[in-house]
Amino acid sequence: MDPFTKKRLTKIMTDYVEQKVPKHVRDQMRLNFKIRGNNVTLVEERPAFRSEQWVELDRAQFRLDENKWKVYWRDSRNKWHWIEEIAPDEDFEKQLRIVDQDQTGLFWG
């Protein structure tokens, strides 16, 4: 992923996670993201039980493959699976909207 695309995605994801979780619940839940190589991972964070630490739960991963974004979900064994029903697309924001709407129930339950 080139530096321009990485910077653009950082802006998109920063805006998304800021708007997704209302401020009054951020002591109970936060969203974050990680960019590594050609992957962008959307992460939910919740306070750990009886601890000051936060637990990270990977919610979705977007992988840039041949100039198209593929969407993946993670199972309970921490294995990523491509969602074939979500067609690869050049438009990252379109893929993010699909995950946000979550018609499959794989991301937000």
C-alpha positions in Angstrom: 0.0 0.0 0.0 1.5 3.3 -1.0 1.9 6.2 1.6 -1.0 8.3 0.0 -3.4 5.4 0.3 -2.3 4.6 3.9 -2.8 8.3 4.9 -6.2 8.4 3.2 -7.3 5.2 5.0 -6.1 6.5 8.3 -8.3 9.6 7.9 -11.3 7.5 6.8 -10.9 5.0 9.7 -10.2 7.7 12.3 -13.4 9.6 11.3 -15.3 6.3 11.4 -14.3 5.1 14.8 -14.8 8.6 16.2 -18.4 8.8 15.0 -19.4 5.1 15.5 -19.3 5.0 19.3 -21.1 7.7 21.3 -19.0 9.6 23.8 -21.1 8.6 26.8 -20.3 4.9 26.3 -16.6 5.2 25.6 -15.7 4.1 29.1 -17.4 0.8 28.2 -16.5 0.3 24.5 -14.2 1.8 22.0 -13.3 1.2 18.4 -9.9 1.3 16.9 -8.1 0.1 13.8 -4.7 -1.2 12.7 -3.1 -0.9 9.4 -0.5 -3.5 8.6 0.8 -4.1 5.1 -2.2 -4.2 2.8 -4.6 -5.0 5.6 -6.9 -2.7 7.7 -8.3 -4.4 10.8 -11.3 -2.9 12.7 -11.0 -3.6 16.4 -13.5 -3.3 19.2 -12.1 -2.7 22.7 -13.8 -3.4 26.0 -12.6 -3.2 29.6 -11.3 -6.5 30.9 -13.1 -8.0 33.9 -11.6 -6.8 37.2 -8.7 -5.1 35.4 -7.7 -1.7 34.1 -6.7 -3.3 30.8 -8.8 -3.3 27.7 -9.5 -6.4 25.7 -9.3 -6.2 21.9 -11.8 -8.1 19.7 -11.1 -8.1 15.9 -14.3 -7.3 14.2 -13.5 -7.1 10.5 -10.5 -7.0 8.2 -10.2 -5.4 4.8 -7.4 -6.8 2.5 -6.2 -5.0 -0.6 -5.7 -7.7 -3.2 -5.1 -6.9 -6.8 -6.4 -3.3 -6.2 -9.7 -4.5 -4.7 -10.7 -4.7 -1.1 -11.9 -8.0 0.2 -13.8 -8.3 3.5 -12.9 -10.9 6.1 -14.4 -12.0 9.5 -12.7 -13.7 12.3 -14.0 -16.9 14.0 -13.6 -18.0 17.6 -10.4 -19.8 16.8 -8.9 -16.5 15.5 -8.9 -17.6 11.9 -9.9 -15.1 9.2 -12.4 -16.0 6.5 -13.2 -14.2 3.3 -16.8 -13.3 2.9 -17.6 -14.4 -0.6 -21.1 -12.7 -0.5 -19.3 -9.3 -0.3 -17.8 -8.8 -3.7 -14.2 -7.4 -3.8 -14.4 -3.7 -4.7 -11.9 -0.9 -5.4 -13.9 1.4 -3.1 -12.7 1.0 0.5 -15.5 3.2 1.8 -18.2 1.1 0.2 -16.7 -2.0 1.9 -16.6 -0.2 5.2 -20.3 0.8 4.8 -21.2 -2.9 4.2 -19.4 -3.9 7.4 -21.1 -1.1 9.3 -24.6 -2.1 8.1 -23.7 -5.7 8.9 -26.6 -7.5 7.1 -24.7 -10.8 7.6 -24.6 -10.5 11.4 -20.9 -11.5 11.4 -19.4 -8.2 12.7 -21.7 -6.7 15.3 -23.8 -9.7 16.3 
